[in-house]
Amino acid sequence: MIVVKIGGSKGTDCAVICRDVAARIHAGDRIVVVHGGSHETNVLSEALGHPPRFVTSVSGHESRRTERKTMEFFMMAVAGKLNTLIVETLQGLGVDAVGLSGVDGRLLEGTRKDSIKVIENGKRKVIRDDYTGKVEKVNTALLRLLMDAGYTPVIAPIAISTNHEAINVDGDRAAAMIGAALGADNLVIFSNVPGLLKDIDDPSSLIPQIPKSRLGEFEKYAAGRMKKKLLGSQEALERGLKSVTLCDGRVENPLMRALEGHGTVIS
């Protein structure tokens, strides 16, 4: 089984990735698709007069500032538009895909954070009205029910909190939890870069392989969203996945290339 995470950054080619996903499914592979939607959420927020804001945690991880209005924009852009477009594309390729968010059937469940500690203008600040959290539980029975019936799940990274509120969760870490819960062999994370680069401006500086035991040594090369991808990779491997591949979602045959070892393979 393979879990495929389609990144939500500008430039990632969902249609090309879906063609490869469909080909593997028709060849007999079981695949669960997870996707992001950061760029579409930014576009929608700007169009509706509520520009996106991002915050940096005290540990250095950047995330979307998600008060309730932004949470609702995130639902529209990610669980609404993007999820439906991916399902539509897969259906056109002969794959019986089913679109879900983590709220459906309590597919992804976690605790909404009481507060988040961020650095703003060089000072520590506590934010208490954020609708964010971390996936702690995956409804594998629902996923297996769908897959056993021949459906391919396509999952938007919105979870349900223990208090029954929709929360924004990191897509890479959600994909890691899904992969671990299902006992997947591989997690493939697509984005708009070739993988982990020593120099973010130089694609030829790609780091092709990282042993799990040495992952901490390479964190210094991760900037922005790549930090969360490394964190998700670590969590996936700690929970039993054999390998995680960080790879380019802008090239032809991206999934085939990833499974052949192109990108950054962490194992």
MIDOSE-1310 file (N, C-alpha, C; in nm, 2 decimals, decimal comma, always signed):
residues 267
mivv	+0,08/-0,12/+0,00/+0,00/+0,00/+0,00/+0,09/+0,13/+0,00; +0,04/+0,23/-0,07/+0,11/+0,35/-0,08/+0,02/+0,47/-0,04; +0,08/+0,56/+0,04/+0,01/+0,68/+0,07/+0,08/+0,79/-0,01; +0,00/+0,86/-0,09/+0,05/+0,97/-0,17/+0,00/+1,10/-0,12
kigg	+0,09/+1,19/-0,09/+0,05/+1,33/-0,04/+0,08/+1,43/-0,15; -0,03/+1,49/-0,21/-0,01/+1,59/-0,31/+0,00/+1,73/-0,24; +0,11/+1,79/-0,25/+0,13/+1,92/-0,19/+0,04/+2,03/-0,24; +0,01/+2,13/-0,16/-0,08/+2,24/-0,19/-0,02/+2,36/-0,24
skgt	+0,12/+2,36/-0,26/+0,19/+2,48/-0,30/+0,17/+2,51/-0,45; +0,19/+2,63/-0,49/+0,17/+2,67/-0,63/+0,28/+2,59/-0,71; +0,23/+2,54/-0,82/+0,32/+2,47/-0,91/+0,31/+2,32/-0,92; +0,26/+2,26/-0,81/+0,25/+2,11/-0,81/+0,14/+2,08/-0,91
dcav	+0,17/+1,98/-0,99/+0,08/+1,94/-1,10/-0,01/+1,82/-1,06; -0,13/+1,85/-1,01/-0,22/+1,75/-0,96/-0,26/+1,65/-1,07; -0,28/+1,70/-1,19/-0,33/+1,62/-1,30/-0,23/+1,52/-1,34; -0,10/+1,56/-1,35/+0,01/+1,46/-1,38/+0,02/+1,36/-1,27
icrd	+0,02/+1,40/-1,15/+0,03/+1,30/-1,04/-0,09/+1,21/-1,04; -0,21/+1,26/-1,07/-0,33/+1,17/-1,07/-0,31/+1,06/-1,18; -0,26/+1,10/-1,30/-0,24/+1,00/-1,40/-0,15/+0,89/-1,36; -0,04/+0,92/-1,29/+0,05/+0,81/-1,23/-0,02/+0,73/-1,13
vaar	-0,10/+0,80/-1,04/-0,17/+0,73/-0,93/-0,27/+0,63/-1,00; -0,34/+0,68/-1,10/-0,44/+0,59/-1,17/-0,37/+0,47/-1,23; -0,26/+0,49/-1,29/-0,18/+0,38/-1,36/-0,14/+0,28/-1,26; -0,10/+0,32/-1,14/-0,06/+0,22/-1,04/-0,18/+0,15/-0,98
ihag	-0,29/+0,22/-0,97/-0,41/+0,15/-0,92/-0,46/+0,05/-1,02; -0,46/+0,08/-1,14/-0,50/-0,01/-1,25/-0,41/-0,13/-1,25; -0,28/-0,11/-1,21/-0,18/-0,22/-1,21/-0,20/-0,31/-1,08; -0,29/-0,27/-0,99/-0,31/-0,35/-0,87/-0,27/-0,29/-0,74
driv	-0,21/-0,18/-0,74/-0,17/-0,12/-0,61/-0,29/-0,05/-0,54; -0,28/-0,06/-0,41/-0,38/+0,02/-0,32/-0,31/+0,15/-0,29; -0,38/+0,26/-0,31/-0,33/+0,39/-0,28/-0,43/+0,47/-0,21; -0,39/+0,55/-0,11/-0,47/+0,65/-0,04/-0,40/+0,78/-0,08
vvhg	-0,49/+0,88/-0,12/-0,44/+1,01/-0,16/-0,47/+1,11/-0,05; -0,38/+1,18/-0,01/-0,40/+1,30/+0,09/-0,35/+1,42/+0,01; -0,41/+1,53/+0,03/-0,37/+1,65/-0,04/-0,37/+1,78/+0,05; -0,30/+1,88/+0,01/-0,30/+2,00/+0,08/-0,39/+2,10/+0,01
gshe	-0,35/+2,23/+0,03/-0,43/+2,33/-0,04/-0,39/+2,47/+0,00; -0,27/+2,49/+0,04/-0,23/+2,62/+0,09/-0,24/+2,73/-0,01; -0,20/+2,71/-0,14/-0,21/+2,81/-0,24/-0,35/+2,85/-0,27; -0,44/+2,75/-0,28/-0,58/+2,78/-0,31/-0,65/+2,86/-0,20
tnvl	-0,61/+2,82/-0,07/-0,66/+2,89/+0,04/-0,61/+3,04/+0,04; -0,49/+3,06/+0,01/-0,44/+3,20/+0,00/-0,51/+3,28/-0,11; -0,54/+3,22/-0,22/-0,61/+3,29/-0,33/-0,75/+3,32/-0,29; -0,82/+3,23/-0,23/-0,96/+3,25/-0,18/-0,96/+3,36/-0,07
seal	-0,87/+3,35/+0,02/-0,87/+3,45/+0,13/-0,84/+3,59/+0,08; -0,75/+3,60/-0,02/-0,72/+3,73/-0,08/-0,85/+3,78/-0,15; -0,91/+3,70/-0,23/-1,03/+3,73/-0,31/-1,15/+3,78/-0,22; -1,16/+3,72/-0,10/-1,27/+3,76/-0,01/-1,23/+3,86/+0,09
ghpp	-1,11/+3,93/+0,07/-1,07/+4,04/+0,15/-1,02/+4,00/+0,29; -0,97/+3,88/+0,30/-0,92/+3,84/+0,43/-0,78/+3,78/+0,41; -0,68/+3,86/+0,38/-0,55/+3,81/+0,34/-0,49/+3,71/+0,44; -0,42/+3,60/+0,39/-0,37/+3,50/+0,48/-0,26/+3,56/+0,57
rfvt	-0,25/+3,50/+0,69/-0,14/+3,53/+0,78/-0,07/+3,40/+0,82; +0,06/+3,41/+0,84/+0,13/+3,29/+0,89/+0,21/+3,32/+1,01; +0,22/+3,22/+1,10/+0,29/+3,24/+1,22/+0,41/+3,14/+1,23; +0,51/+3,17/+1,31/+0,62/+3,08/+1,33/+0,62/+3,04/+1,48
svsg	+0,62/+2,91/+1,51/+0,62/+2,86/+1,64/+0,75/+2,89/+1,71; +0,76/+2,87/+1,84/+0,89/+2,89/+1,91/+0,99/+2,78/+1,87; +0,94/+2,67/+1,81/+1,03/+2,57/+1,76/+1,07/+2,59/+1,62; +1,02/+2,70/+1,56/+1,07/+2,73/+1,42/+0,98/+2,68/+1,31
hesr	+0,86/+2,62/+1,34/+0,78/+2,57/+1,23/+0,67/+2,68/+1,19; +0,66/+2,70/+1,06/+0,56/+2,80/+1,01/+0,43/+2,73/+0,99; +0,32/+2,80/+1,02/+0,19/+2,75/+1,00/+0,09/+2,86/+0,97; -0,02/+2,83/+0,92/-0,13/+2,93/+0,89/-0,20/+2,97/+1,01
rter	-0,21/+3,10/+1,03/-0,29/+3,15/+1,14/-0,44/+3,12/+1,11; -0,50/+3,03/+1,19/-0,63/+2,98/+1,16/-0,73/+3,01/+1,26; -0,78/+3,14/+1,26/-0,90/+3,17/+1,34/-1,02/+3,11/+1,27; -1,14/+3,13/+1,32/-1,26/+3,06/+1,27/-1,29/+3,10/+1,12
ktme	-1,28/+3,22/+1,09/-1,31/+3,26/+0,95/-1,21/+3,20/+0,85; -1,08/+3,20/+0,89/-0,98/+3,13/+0,80/-1,01/+2,98/+0,79; -1,06/+2,92/+0,90/-1,09/+2,78/+0,90/-1,20/+2,75/+0,80; -1,30/+2,84/+0,79/-1,41/+2,82/+0,70/-1,36/+2,84/+0,55
ffmm	-1,27/+2,94/+0,53/-1,21/+2,95/+0,40/-1,13/+2,83/+0,36; -1,06/+2,77/+0,46/-0,98/+2,65/+0,43/-1,07/+2,53/+0,40; -1,19/+2,52/+0,46/-1,28/+2,42/+0,43/-1,33/+2,44/+0,28; -1,36/+2,56/+0,24/-1,41/+2,59/+0,11/-1,31/+2,55/+0,00
avag	-1,18/+2,60/+0,02/-1,08/+2,58/-0,08/-1,03/+2,44/-0,08; -1,01/+2,37/+0,03/-0,95/+2,24/+0,04/-1,04/+2,13/+0,03; -1,14/+2,12/+0,13/-1,24/+2,01/+0,13/-1,34/+2,03/+0,02; -1,36/+2,16/-0,03/-1,46/+2,18/-0,13/-1,39/+2,17/-0,27
klnt	-1,32/+2,28/-0,31/-1,27/+2,28/-0,45/-1,17/+2,18/-0,48; -1,06/+2,18/-0,41/-0,94/+2,09/-0,45/-0,98/+1,95/-0,43; -1,04/+1,91/-0,33/-1,08/+1,77/-0,31/-1,17/+1,72/-0,42; -1,27/+1,80/-0,46/-1,35/+1,76/-0,57/-1,28/+1,76/-0,70
live	-1,19/+1,85/-0,73/-1,11/+1,85/-0,85/-1,03/+1,72/-0,87; -0,97/+1,68/-0,76/-0,88/+1,56/-0,76/-0,97/+1,44/-0,78; -1,08/+1,43/-0,72/-1,17/+1,32/-0,74/-1,22/+1,32/-0,88; -1,26/+1,43/-0,93/-1,31/+1,44/-1,07/-1,20/+1,39/-1,17
tlqg	-1,07/+1,43/-1,15/-0,97/+1,39/-1,23/-0,95/+1,24/-1,23; -0,95/+1,18/-1,11/-0,93/+1,04/-1,09/-1,05/+0,96/-1,15; -1,17/+1,01/-1,14/-1,28/+0,95/-1,20/-1,27/+0,94/-1,35; -1,22/+1,05/-1,41/-1,20/+1,06/-1,55/-1,09/+0,96/-1,60
lgvd	-1,00/+0,92/-1,51/-0,90/+0,82/-1,54/-0,94/+0,68/-1,50; -1,07/+0,66/-1,47/-1,12/+0,52/-1,44/-1,10/+0,48/-1,30; -1,07/+0,57/-1,21/-1,05/+0,53/-1,07/-1,17/+0,57/-0,99; -1,23/+0,48/-0,92/-1,36/+0,52/-0,84/-1,31/+0,58/-0,71
avgl	-1,28/+0,71/-0,72/-1,23/+0,79/-0,60/-1,35/+0,84/-0,52; -1,33/+0,85/-0,39/-1,42/+0,91/-0,30/-1,36/+1,02/-0,22; -1,41/+1,14/-0,23/-1,36/+1,25/-0,16/-1,40/+1,26/-0,01; -1,31/+1,28/+0,08/-1,34/+1,29/+0,22/-1,26/+1,40/+0,28
sgvd	-1,31/+1,46/+0,39/-1,22/+1,53/+0,48/-1,21/+1,45/+0,61; -1,12/+1,49/+0,70/-1,10/+1,41/+0,82/-1,22/+1,42/+0,91; -1,31/+1,52/+0,88/-1,43/+1,53/+0,96/-1,53/+1,42/+0,93; -1,54/+1,38/+0,81/-1,63/+1,27/+0,77/-1,61/+1,14/+0,84
grll	-1,71/+1,09/+0,91/-1,69/+0,97/+0,98/-1,59/+0,97/+1,09; -1,55/+1,09/+1,13/-1,44/+1,11/+1,23/-1,31/+1,03/+1,18; -1,29/+1,05/+1,05/-1,18/+0,99/+0,98/-1,04/+1,02/+1,04; -1,03/+1,15/+1,07/-0,90/+1,20/+1,14/-0,95/+1,27/+1,27
egtr	-0,90/+1,23/+1,38/-0,94/+1,29/+1,51/-0,82/+1,34/+1,58; -0,83/+1,45/+1,65/-0,72/+1,51/+1,73/-0,77/+1,61/+1,83; -0,68/+1,66/+1,91/-0,72/+1,76/+2,01/-0,69/+1,90/+1,95; -0,79/+1,99/+1,96/-0,76/+2,13/+1,92/-0,67/+2,19/+2,03
kdsi	-0,57/+2,26/+1,98/-0,47/+2,32/+2,07/-0,54/+2,43/+2,15; -0,52/+2,43/+2,28/-0,57/+2,54/+2,37/-0,51/+2,67/+2,34; -0,38/+2,67/+2,30/-0,31/+2,79/+2,26/-0,19/+2,75/+2,18; -0,13/+2,85/+2,11/-0,01/+2,82/+2,04/+0,09/+2,94/+2,07
kvie	+0,21/+2,90/+2,09/+0,32/+3,00/+2,12/+0,39/+3,03/+2,00; +0,40/+3,16/+1,96/+0,46/+3,20/+1,84/+0,56/+3,31/+1,87; +0,64/+3,33/+1,77/+0,74/+3,45/+1,77/+0,69/+3,55/+1,67; +0,66/+3,67/+1,72/+0,61/+3,78/+1,63/+0,68/+3,91/+1,66
ngkr	+0,75/+3,96/+1,55/+0,83/+4,07/+1,57/+0,94/+4,06/+1,68; +0,99/+3,93/+1,68/+1,10/+3,91/+1,78/+1,05/+3,88/+1,92; +0,92/+3,88/+1,94/+0,87/+3,86/+2,08/+0,78/+3,74/+2,08; +0,78/+3,67/+2,20/+0,69/+3,56/+2,22/+0,55/+3,61/+2,24
kvir	+0,45/+3,53/+2,18/+0,31/+3,57/+2,19/+0,23/+3,44/+2,20; +0,12/+3,44/+2,28/+0,03/+3,33/+2,29/-0,10/+3,36/+2,22; -0,14/+3,27/+2,13/-0,26/+3,28/+2,06/-0,36/+3,18/+2,11; -0,48/+3,22/+2,14/-0,58/+3,12/+2,20/-0,70/+3,09/+2,12
ddyt	-0,72/+3,16/+2,00/-0,84/+3,13/+1,92/-0,81/+3,06/+1,79; -0,70/+2,98/+1,79/-0,66/+2,91/+1,67/-0,73/+2,78/+1,66; -0,78/+2,74/+1,54/-0,84/+2,62/+1,51/-0,74/+2,52/+1,44; -0,64/+2,48/+1,52/-0,54/+2,39/+1,47/-0,52/+2,28/+1,57
gkve	-0,46/+2,17/+1,52/-0,43/+2,06/+1,61/-0,35/+1,96/+1,53; -0,34/+1,84/+1,59/-0,26/+1,73/+1,53/-0,34/+1,60/+1,53; -0,33/+1,53/+1,42/-0,40/+1,40/+1,41/-0,35/+1,30/+1,51; -0,44/+1,25/+1,59/-0,40/+1,15/+1,70/-0,46/+1,01/+1,67
kvnt	-0,57/+1,01/+1,59/-0,64/+0,89/+1,57/-0,69/+0,88/+1,43; -0,68/+0,77/+1,36/-0,73/+0,75/+1,22/-0,83/+0,64/+1,22; -0,95/+0,67/+1,16/-1,05/+0,57/+1,15/-1,02/+0,47/+1,03; -0,93/+0,38/+1,06/-0,89/+0,28/+0,96/-1,00/+0,19/+0,92
allr	-1,10/+0,17/+1,00/-1,21/+0,08/+0,97/-1,29/+0,14/+0,85; -1,30/+0,27/+0,85/-1,37/+0,34/+0,74/-1,29/+0,33/+0,61; -1,16/+0,36/+0,62/-1,07/+0,35/+0,51/-1,07/+0,21/+0,45; -1,06/+0,11/+0,53/-1,05/-0,03/+0,48/-1,19/-0,07/+0,42
llmd	-1,30/-0,02/+0,48/-1,43/-0,05/+0,42/-1,44/+0,00/+0,28; -1,39/+0,13/+0,26/-1,40/+0,19/+0,13/-1,30/+0,11/+0,03; -1,18/+0,09/+0,07/-1,08/+0,02/-0,02/-1,12/-0,12/-0,05; -1,18/-0,19/+0,05/-1,22/-0,33/+0,02/-1,34/-0,33/-0,08
agyt	-1,41/-0,22/-0,09/-1,53/-0,21/-0,18/-1,48/-0,16/-0,32; -1,35/-0,13/-0,33/-1,30/-0,09/-0,46/-1,28/+0,07/-0,48; -1,30/+0,14/-0,37/-1,29/+0,29/-0,38/-1,15/+0,33/-0,34; -1,11/+0,45/-0,39/-0,98/+0,51/-0,36/-1,01/+0,64/-0,28
pvia	-0,97/+0,64/-0,15/-1,00/+0,76/-0,07/-0,91/+0,87/-0,11; -0,97/+0,99/-0,12/-0,89/+1,12/-0,14/-0,93/+1,21/-0,02; -0,83/+1,24/+0,06/-0,85/+1,30/+0,19/-0,80/+1,44/+0,20; -0,88/+1,53/+0,25/-0,84/+1,67/+0,28/-0,80/+1,68/+0,42
piai	-0,69/+1,75/+0,45/-0,64/+1,76/+0,59/-0,71/+1,85/+0,69; -0,84/+1,81/+0,71/-0,92/+1,88/+0,81/-0,96/+1,77/+0,90; -0,94/+1,78/+1,03/-0,97/+1,68/+1,13/-1,09/+1,73/+1,21; -1,14/+1,63/+1,29/-1,25/+1,67/+1,39/-1,18/+1,66/+1,53
stnh	-1,21/+1,76/+1,61/-1,15/+1,77/+1,74/-1,23/+1,68/+1,84; -1,17/+1,65/+1,95/-1,24/+1,57/+2,05/-1,37/+1,65/+2,10; -1,37/+1,78/+2,08/-1,49/+1,86/+2,11/-1,58/+1,89/+1,99; -1,56/+1,81/+1,88/-1,64/+1,81/+1,76/-1,63/+1,94/+1,68
eain	-1,51/+2,00/+1,68/-1,49/+2,11/+1,60/-1,39/+2,08/+1,48; -1,41/+2,13/+1,36/-1,32/+2,11/+1,25/-1,19/+2,19/+1,28; -1,08/+2,12/+1,26/-0,95/+2,18/+1,29/-0,86/+2,16/+1,17; -0,77/+2,26/+1,15/-0,67/+2,26/+1,04/-0,55/+2,17/+1,09
vdgd	-0,51/+2,07/+1,02/-0,40/+1,99/+1,06/-0,30/+1,98/+0,94; -0,18/+1,97/+0,98/-0,07/+1,96/+0,87/-0,09/+1,84/+0,78; -0,09/+1,86/+0,65/-0,12/+1,75/+0,56/-0,01/+1,65/+0,56; +0,11/+1,69/+0,57/+0,22/+1,59/+0,56/+0,22/+1,50/+0,68
raaa	+0,19/+1,56/+0,80/+0,19/+1,48/+0,92/+0,06/+1,39/+0,93; -0,05/+1,45/+0,87/-0,17/+1,37/+0,86/-0,15/+1,24/+0,77; -0,08/+1,27/+0,66/-0,05/+1,16/+0,57/+0,04/+1,05/+0,64; +0,13/+1,10/+0,72/+0,22/+1,01/+0,79/+0,14/+0,92/+0,89
miga	+0,04/+0,98/+0,96/-0,04/+0,91/+1,05/-0,13/+0,81/+0,98; -0,18/+0,85/+0,86/-0,27/+0,76/+0,79/-0,19/+0,64/+0,74; -0,07/+0,67/+0,69/+0,02/+0,56/+0,64/+0,05/+0,46/+0,75; +0,09/+0,51/+0,87/+0,12/+0,43/+0,98/+0,01/+0,35/+1,03
alga	-0,11/+0,41/+1,03/-0,23/+0,34/+1,08/-0,27/+0,23/+0,99; -0,25/+0,24/+0,86/-0,29/+0,14/+0,76/-0,18/+0,04/+0,74; -0,06/+0,06/+0,79/+0,05/-0,03/+0,77/+0,11/-0,02/+0,63; +0,10/+0,10/+0,57/+0,15/+0,12/+0,44/+0,30/+0,10/+0,43
dnlv	+0,35/+0,06/+0,31/+0,49/+0,04/+0,28/+0,56/+0,17/+0,26; +0,50/+0,26/+0,18/+0,57/+0,39/+0,14/+0,48/+0,51/+0,16; +0,54/+0,62/+0,19/+0,47/+0,75/+0,19/+0,55/+0,83/+0,09; +0,48/+0,89/-0,01/+0,54/+0,97/-0,11/+0,48/+1,11/-0,10
ifsn	+0,57/+1,21/-0,07/+0,52/+1,35/-0,05/+0,57/+1,43/-0,17; +0,47/+1,48/-0,25/+0,50/+1,56/-0,36/+0,49/+1,71/-0,32; +0,58/+1,79/-0,38/+0,58/+1,94/-0,36/+0,63/+2,00/-0,48; +0,66/+2,13/-0,47/+0,71/+2,21/-0,59/+0,86/+2,22/-0,59
vpgl	+0,93/+2,13/-0,52/+1,08/+2,13/-0,53/+1,12/+1,98/-0,55; +1,25/+1,95/-0,59/+1,29/+1,82/-0,62/+1,30/+1,73/-0,50; +1,31/+1,78/-0,38/+1,33/+1,71/-0,25/+1,40/+1,80/-0,15; +1,47/+1,75/-0,06/+1,55/+1,83/+0,03/+1,67/+1,87/-0,04
lkdi	+1,69/+2,01/-0,04/+1,81/+2,06/-0,11/+1,91/+2,12/+0,00; +2,04/+2,11/-0,03/+2,13/+2,18/+0,06/+2,13/+2,33/+0,04; +2,10/+2,37/-0,09/+2,08/+2,51/-0,12/+1,95/+2,52/-0,19; +1,86/+2,59/-0,12/+1,72/+2,60/-0,17/+1,71/+2,66/-0,31
ddps	+1,81/+2,74/-0,35/+1,82/+2,80/-0,49/+1,89/+2,71/-0,59; +1,93/+2,60/-0,55/+2,01/+2,51/-0,65/+1,96/+2,37/-0,65; +1,87/+2,34/-0,75/+1,82/+2,20/-0,76/+1,92/+2,09/-0,77; +2,04/+2,12/-0,81/+2,14/+2,02/-0,82/+2,20/+1,98/-0,69
slip	+2,16/+2,06/-0,58/+2,21/+2,03/-0,45/+2,12/+1,93/-0,37; +2,04/+1,86/-0,45/+1,95/+1,76/-0,39/+2,02/+1,65/-0,30; +1,97/+1,62/-0,19/+2,02/+1,52/-0,10/+1,94/+1,39/-0,14; +2,00/+1,29/-0,20/+1,92/+1,18/-0,25/+1,87/+1,08/-0,15
qipk	+1,95/+1,06/-0,04/+1,92/+0,96/+0,05/+1,95/+1,00/+0,19; +1,87/+0,97/+0,29/+1,89/+1,00/+0,43/+1,85/+0,88/+0,51; +1,95/+0,82/+0,59/+1,91/+0,71/+0,68/+1,83/+0,77/+0,79; +1,73/+0,70/+0,84/+1,64/+0,75/+0,95/+1,72/+0,79/+1,07
srlg	+1,82/+0,71/+1,10/+1,90/+0,74/+1,22/+1,98/+0,87/+1,21; +1,99/+0,93/+1,09/+2,07/+1,05/+1,07/+1,98/+1,17/+1,03; +1,85/+1,15/+1,04/+1,76/+1,26/+0,99/+1,79/+1,39/+1,06; +1,82/+1,39/+1,19/+1,84/+1,51/+1,26/+1,95/+1,59/+1,21
efek	+2,05/+1,53/+1,15/+2,17/+1,60/+1,09/+2,13/+1,69/+0,97; +2,02/+1,65/+0,91/+1,98/+1,72/+0,78/+1,87/+1,83/+0,80; +1,83/+1,84/+0,92/+1,72/+1,94/+0,95/+1,77/+2,08/+0,92; +1,90/+2,11/+0,93/+1,95/+2,24/+0,91/+1,93/+2,29/+0,76
yaag	+1,91/+2,19/+0,67/+1,88/+2,23/+0,53/+1,73/+2,26/+0,50; +1,65/+2,23/+0,60/+1,50/+2,25/+0,58/+1,46/+2,39/+0,61; +1,39/+2,45/+0,51/+1,34/+2,58/+0,53/+1,19/+2,59/+0,51; +1,12/+2,67/+0,58/+0,97/+2,69/+0,56/+0,90/+2,56/+0,57
rmkk	+0,82/+2,52/+0,47/+0,73/+2,41/+0,48/+0,81/+2,28/+0,49; +0,93/+2,28/+0,44/+1,01/+2,16/+0,44/+1,04/+2,10/+0,58; +1,04/+2,19/+0,68/+1,06/+2,15/+0,82/+0,94/+2,05/+0,86; +0,82/+2,09/+0,82/+0,71/+2,00/+0,85/+0,71/+1,87/+0,77
kllg	+0,77/+1,87/+0,65/+0,78/+1,75/+0,58/+0,88/+1,65/+0,64; +0,99/+1,71/+0,69/+1,09/+1,62/+0,76/+1,03/+1,57/+0,89; +0,95/+1,65/+0,96/+0,89/+1,61/+1,09/+0,79/+1,50/+1,06; +0,70/+1,51/+0,95/+0,61/+1,41/+0,91/+0,68/+1,28/+0,87
sqea	+0,79/+1,29/+0,80/+0,87/+1,18/+0,76/+0,92/+1,10/+0,89; +0,98/+1,17/+0,98/+1,02/+1,11/+1,10/+0,91/+1,04/+1,18; +0,80/+1,10/+1,19/+0,68/+1,04/+1,25/+0,64/+0,91/+1,18; +0,64/+0,92/+1,05/+0,60/+0,80/+0,97/+0,69/+0,68/+0,99
lerg	+0,82/+0,71/+0,99/+0,92/+0,60/+1,00/+0,92/+0,55/+1,15; +0,90/+0,63/+1,24/+0,89/+0,59/+1,38/+0,77/+0,50/+1,41; +0,67/+0,51/+1,32/+0,55/+0,43/+1,34/+0,54/+0,31/+1,24; +0,65/+0,28/+1,18/+0,66/+0,16/+1,11/+0,67/+0,16/+0,95
lksv	+0,66/+0,28/+0,89/+0,67/+0,28/+0,75/+0,81/+0,25/+0,71; +0,83/+0,19/+0,59/+0,96/+0,15/+0,55/+1,04/+0,27/+0,49; +0,97/+0,35/+0,41/+1,04/+0,47/+0,35/+0,95/+0,58/+0,33; +1,00/+0,70/+0,32/+0,93/+0,82/+0,28/+1,02/+0,89/+0,17
tlcd	+0,95/+0,93/+0,06/+1,02/+1,00/-0,04/+0,96/+1,14/-0,06; +1,05/+1,24/-0,05/+1,02/+1,38/-0,08/+1,05/+1,41/-0,22; +0,96/+1,44/-0,31/+0,99/+1,45/-0,45/+0,91/+1,55/-0,52; +0,94/+1,57/-0,65/+0,89/+1,68/-0,73/+0,76/+1,64/-0,79
grve	+0,66/+1,73/-0,77/+0,53/+1,71/-0,83/+0,50/+1,79/-0,95; +0,61/+1,83/-1,02/+0,60/+1,91/-1,14/+0,65/+1,84/-1,26; +0,69/+1,72/-1,25/+0,76/+1,65/-1,36/+0,67/+1,54/-1,42; +0,70/+1,49/-1,53/+0,62/+1,37/-1,59/+0,65/+1,25/-1,51
nplm	+0,55/+1,16/-1,50/+0,56/+1,03/-1,43/+0,62/+1,05/-1,29; +0,56/+1,14/-1,21/+0,62/+1,17/-1,08/+0,62/+1,06/-0,98; +0,51/+0,98/-0,98/+0,50/+0,87/-0,88/+0,59/+0,76/-0,92; +0,60/+0,73/-1,05/+0,69/+0,62/-1,10/+0,84/+0,66/-1,06
rale	+0,87/+0,79/-1,09/+1,01/+0,84/-1,06/+1,03/+0,83/-0,91; +0,94/+0,86/-0,83/+0,95/+0,86/-0,68/+0,98/+0,72/-0,63; +0,90/+0,62/-0,69/+0,92/+0,48/-0,65/+1,04/+0,42/-0,70; +1,10/+0,48/-0,80/+1,23/+0,44/-0,85/+1,35/+0,50/-0,78
ghgt	+1,32/+0,59/-0,68/+1,42/+0,65/-0,60/+1,46/+0,79/-0,63; +1,39/+0,86/-0,72/+1,42/+1,00/-0,75/+1,36/+1,08/-0,64; +1,43/+1,19/-0,60/+1,39/+1,27/-0,49/+1,48/+1,25/-0,37; +1,43/+1,28/-0,25/+1,50/+1,24/-0,13/+1,43/+1,13/-0,06
vis	+1,50/+1,02/-0,05/+1,45/+0,89/+0,01/+1,50/+0,88/+0,15; +1,41/+0,88/+0,24/+1,44/+0,87/+0,38/+1,39/+0,73/+0,43; +1,49/+0,65/+0,48/+1,45/+0,51/+0,51/+1,54/+0,45/+0,62
